[in-house]
């Protein structure tokens, strides 16, 4: 831990992003253990992941953003940069949805007409998950940068808690991608490779997020809120709808509450 604490925040962010990618790899590996998707388990895992991301958005991102905005020299009230950043994060994900051809497990959102491009359903499913892994990586990088800058309310322990929380939710996320791809008739190896590679954007986004904040410190409250807004967008657009499409909605909802509590405990206990 002492060695990790002494590293530059960009290296910390890179390691954090690699960890969350490895968690996705573990989840994707479930494709080698079973031949079909367990709808009940998948709904529970997606609900749990949604709870983790909701809690992480507030405890690890929005709360430190507000703390920093309150003590900064800005002429604006603390809620202004946080609100701007939060909305911008959601709009950024929405823009990516419109630009990148993709489809969602929970159904067509009208963003992409499969008949208007040459991409396969598998490719568009992969792109959807990859797009939504970007804010997770950004949030990790911004959290480590905030801890390095000694922001009130942001500590290295809090950044580590965020990394662990995202890693936990990446396990079911990897499974949620690889298993449907396998169910469509793809080989186990291809389903696994697509599942794990969807999270390779996280280490890259983590480094970019940390570097951007370190270069322009004034961006910190905006960046923290931006990551939170993007994560909430993913939760509302994908994770919650997907967890509620089966006949196990009650279990998925309870799993969301458990995931929220787990992330809250991690952040409060470690932070």
C-alpha positions as CSV (number, residue, x, y, z in Angstrom):
1,X,0.0,0.0,0.0
2,X,2.9,2.4,0.8
3,X,4.4,1.7,-2.6
4,X,1.1,2.4,-4.3
5,X,0.5,5.6,-2.3
6,X,3.9,7.0,-3.4
7,X,3.2,6.5,-7.1
8,X,2.2,9.5,-9.3
9,X,-1.6,9.7,-9.6
10,X,-1.5,8.9,-13.4
11,X,0.2,5.6,-12.6
12,X,-2.3,5.0,-9.8
13,X,-5.1,5.7,-12.3
14,X,-3.5,3.3,-14.8
15,X,-3.2,0.5,-12.2
16,X,-6.8,1.2,-11.1
17,X,-8.0,0.9,-14.7
18,X,-6.1,-2.3,-15.3
19,X,-7.7,-3.7,-12.1
20,X,-11.2,-3.0,-13.3
21,X,-10.4,-4.5,-16.7
22,X,-9.2,-7.6,-15.0
23,X,-12.5,-7.8,-13.1
24,X,-14.3,-7.6,-16.5
25,X,-12.0,-10.4,-17.7
26,X,-13.0,-12.6,-14.7
27,X,-16.7,-12.0,-15.4
28,X,-16.3,-12.7,-19.1
29,X,-14.6,-16.0,-18.2
30,X,-18.0,-17.4,-17.0
31,X,-18.7,-18.2,-20.6
32,X,-16.4,-21.2,-20.2
33,X,-18.4,-22.5,-17.2
34,X,-21.9,-22.6,-18.5
35,X,-23.7,-22.8,-21.9
36,X,-26.7,-20.6,-21.2
37,X,-27.6,-17.4,-19.5
38,X,-29.1,-17.7,-16.0
39,X,-31.7,-14.9,-16.3
40,X,-32.2,-14.7,-12.5
41,X,-28.5,-14.5,-11.8
42,X,-28.0,-12.0,-14.6
43,X,-30.8,-9.7,-13.3
44,X,-29.4,-9.8,-9.8
45,X,-25.9,-9.0,-11.0
46,X,-27.1,-6.1,-13.1
47,X,-29.2,-4.8,-10.2
48,X,-26.2,-5.0,-7.9
49,X,-24.0,-3.2,-10.5
50,X,-26.5,-0.4,-10.8
51,X,-26.5,0.0,-7.0
52,X,-22.7,0.2,-6.9
53,X,-22.6,2.8,-9.6
54,X,-25.3,5.0,-8.0
55,X,-23.5,5.0,-4.7
56,X,-20.1,5.6,-6.3
57,X,-21.5,8.6,-8.2
58,X,-22.5,10.3,-5.0
59,X,-20.0,9.3,-2.3
60,X,-16.9,9.2,-4.5
61,X,-17.6,11.9,-7.1
62,X,-20.4,14.3,-6.4
63,X,-19.7,14.9,-2.7
64,X,-16.0,15.7,-3.3
65,X,-17.0,17.9,-6.2
66,X,-19.3,19.9,-4.0
67,X,-16.6,20.2,-1.3
68,X,-14.0,21.5,-3.7
69,X,-16.4,23.9,-5.3
70,X,-17.3,25.3,-1.9
71,X,-13.7,26.2,-1.0
72,X,-12.6,27.3,-4.4
73,X,-12.2,31.0,-5.4
74,X,-15.0,30.8,-8.0
75,X,-17.6,33.5,-8.0
76,X,-20.3,30.9,-8.6
77,X,-22.2,29.0,-6.0
78,X,-20.9,25.5,-5.3
79,X,-23.8,23.8,-7.1
80,X,-23.2,25.6,-10.4
81,X,-20.0,23.8,-11.6
82,X,-21.3,20.5,-10.2
83,X,-24.6,20.8,-12.0
84,X,-22.9,21.8,-15.3
85,X,-20.5,18.9,-15.0
86,X,-23.2,16.4,-14.2
87,X,-25.4,17.4,-17.1
88,X,-22.4,17.5,-19.4
89,X,-21.6,13.9,-18.5
90,X,-25.0,12.7,-19.4
91,X,-25.0,14.7,-22.7
92,X,-21.6,13.3,-23.6
93,X,-22.9,9.7,-23.3
94,X,-26.0,10.6,-25.2
95,X,-23.9,12.1,-28.0
96,X,-21.8,8.9,-28.2
97,X,-25.1,6.9,-28.4
98,X,-26.1,8.9,-31.4
99,X,-22.7,8.8,-33.1
100,X,-21.6,5.2,-32.5
101,X,-23.8,2.4,-34.0
102,X,-24.8,0.1,-31.1
103,X,-27.7,-1.8,-29.6
104,X,-28.7,-2.6,-26.0
105,X,-29.5,-5.8,-24.3
106,X,-32.7,-4.4,-23.0
107,X,-34.0,-3.5,-26.4
108,X,-33.7,-0.9,-29.2
109,X,-33.6,2.6,-28.0
110,X,-34.0,4.1,-31.4
111,X,-30.3,5.2,-31.6
112,X,-29.3,2.8,-34.3
113,X,-31.1,1.1,-37.1
114,X,-29.3,-2.2,-37.7
115,X,-30.5,-2.2,-41.3
116,X,-28.6,1.1,-42.1
117,X,-25.1,-0.2,-41.4
118,X,-23.0,-3.3,-42.1
119,X,-22.2,-4.1,-38.4
120,X,-23.3,-7.3,-36.9
121,X,-25.5,-7.5,-33.8
122,X,-22.6,-8.8,-31.8
123,X,-20.4,-5.9,-32.8
124,X,-23.1,-3.3,-32.0
125,X,-23.7,-5.0,-28.6
126,X,-19.9,-4.9,-27.9
127,X,-19.8,-1.2,-28.9
128,X,-22.7,-0.4,-26.5
129,X,-20.8,-1.9,-23.5
130,X,-17.5,-0.3,-24.5
131,X,-19.1,3.2,-24.8
132,X,-20.5,2.8,-21.3
133,X,-17.2,1.7,-19.8
134,X,-15.6,5.1,-20.7
135,X,-17.2,7.0,-17.7
136,X,-16.0,4.3,-15.3
137,X,-12.4,4.8,-16.4
138,X,-12.8,8.6,-16.3
139,X,-14.1,8.5,-12.7
140,X,-11.2,6.4,-11.6
141,X,-8.6,8.8,-13.0
142,X,-10.4,11.9,-11.7
143,X,-10.6,10.3,-8.2
144,X,-6.9,9.6,-8.0
145,X,-6.1,13.1,-9.2
146,X,-8.5,14.6,-6.6
147,X,-6.7,12.6,-3.9
148,X,-3.3,13.8,-5.1
149,X,-4.5,17.4,-5.0
150,X,-5.5,16.9,-1.4
151,X,-9.1,17.9,-2.1
152,X,-11.3,18.0,1.0
153,X,-13.4,14.9,1.0
154,X,-11.3,13.1,-1.5
155,X,-8.6,10.7,-0.2
156,X,-6.5,7.9,-1.7
157,X,-8.6,5.4,0.3
158,X,-11.7,6.8,-1.3
159,X,-10.3,6.5,-4.8
160,X,-9.3,2.9,-4.0
161,X,-12.8,2.2,-2.7
162,X,-14.2,3.6,-6.0
163,X,-11.8,1.3,-7.9
164,X,-12.9,-1.7,-5.9
165,X,-16.6,-0.8,-6.4
166,X,-16.3,-0.4,-10.1
167,X,-14.3,-3.6,-10.3
168,X,-17.0,-5.5,-8.4
169,X,-19.7,-4.3,-10.8
170,X,-17.5,-5.1,-13.8
171,X,-17.6,-8.8,-13.0
172,X,-21.3,-9.1,-13.8
173,X,-20.9,-6.6,-16.6
174,X,-18.3,-8.8,-18.3
175,X,-20.6,-11.8,-17.9
176,X,-23.6,-9.8,-19.2
177,X,-21.8,-9.2,-22.4
178,X,-20.0,-12.5,-23.0
179,X,-23.0,-14.8,-22.2
180,X,-25.5,-13.2,-24.7
181,X,-22.8,-13.2,-27.4
182,X,-22.3,-16.9,-26.7
183,X,-26.0,-17.5,-26.8
184,X,-26.1,-16.0,-30.3
185,X,-23.9,-18.9,-31.5
186,X,-20.4,-17.4,-31.2
187,X,-17.6,-19.6,-29.9
188,X,-16.6,-19.4,-26.2
189,X,-13.3,-17.9,-27.1
190,X,-14.8,-15.2,-29.2
191,X,-17.4,-14.4,-26.6
192,X,-14.8,-14.2,-23.9
193,X,-12.4,-12.0,-25.9
194,X,-15.2,-9.5,-26.8
195,X,-16.4,-9.4,-23.2
196,X,-13.0,-8.7,-21.7
197,X,-11.8,-6.3,-24.4
198,X,-14.8,-4.1,-23.9
199,X,-13.2,-2.8,-20.7
200,X,-9.8,-2.0,-22.3
201,X,-11.0,1.6,-22.6
202,X,-11.0,1.9,-18.8
203,X,-7.3,2.2,-18.2
204,X,-7.0,4.6,-21.2
205,X,-9.9,6.8,-19.9
206,X,-8.5,6.7,-16.4
207,X,-5.1,8.1,-17.5
208,X,-6.9,10.8,-19.6
209,X,-9.1,11.8,-16.7
210,X,-6.2,12.0,-14.2
211,X,-4.0,13.9,-16.6
212,X,-6.7,16.4,-17.6
213,X,-7.4,17.3,-13.9
214,X,-3.7,17.6,-13.0
215,X,-3.1,19.9,-15.9
216,X,-6.1,22.2,-15.2
217,X,-6.9,21.9,-11.5
218,X,-9.9,24.2,-11.9
219,X,-11.6,21.4,-13.9
220,X,-11.8,19.2,-10.9
221,X,-15.4,19.9,-9.7
222,X,-16.6,19.7,-13.3
223,X,-14.6,16.5,-14.0
224,X,-15.9,14.8,-10.9
225,X,-19.5,15.7,-11.6
226,X,-19.0,14.9,-15.3
227,X,-18.0,11.3,-14.4
228,X,-20.9,11.0,-12.0
229,X,-23.4,12.2,-14.7
230,X,-22.1,9.8,-17.2
231,X,-22.3,6.9,-14.8
232,X,-25.9,7.7,-13.8
233,X,-26.8,7.9,-17.5
234,X,-25.4,4.4,-17.9
235,X,-27.3,3.1,-14.9
236,X,-30.7,4.6,-16.0
237,X,-30.3,3.8,-19.7
238,X,-28.9,0.3,-19.4
239,X,-28.4,-1.4,-16.1
240,X,-31.8,-0.8,-14.5
241,X,-33.9,-1.5,-17.7
242,X,-31.9,-4.7,-18.3
243,X,-32.3,-5.9,-14.7
244,X,-36.1,-5.4,-15.0
245,X,-36.7,-7.2,-18.3
246,X,-36.8,-10.7,-16.7
247,X,-39.3,-12.2,-14.3
248,X,-37.0,-11.5,-11.4
249,X,-37.5,-7.8,-10.9
250,X,-37.9,-8.0,-7.1
251,X,-34.6,-9.8,-6.7
252,X,-32.9,-7.3,-9.0
253,X,-34.3,-4.3,-7.1
254,X,-33.1,-5.8,-3.8
255,X,-29.7,-6.5,-5.3
256,X,-29.5,-2.8,-6.3
257,X,-30.0,-1.8,-2.7
258,X,-27.4,-4.3,-1.6
259,X,-24.9,-2.9,-4.2
260,X,-25.6,0.6,-3.1
261,X,-24.9,-0.3,0.6
262,X,-21.7,-2.2,-0.3
263,X,-20.3,0.7,-2.2
264,X,-21.3,3.2,0.5
265,X,-19.7,1.1,3.2
266,X,-16.5,0.7,1.1
267,X,-16.3,4.5,0.6
268,X,-17.1,5.5,4.1
269,X,-15.1,2.8,5.8
270,X,-12.0,3.3,3.7
271,X,-12.4,7.0,3.0
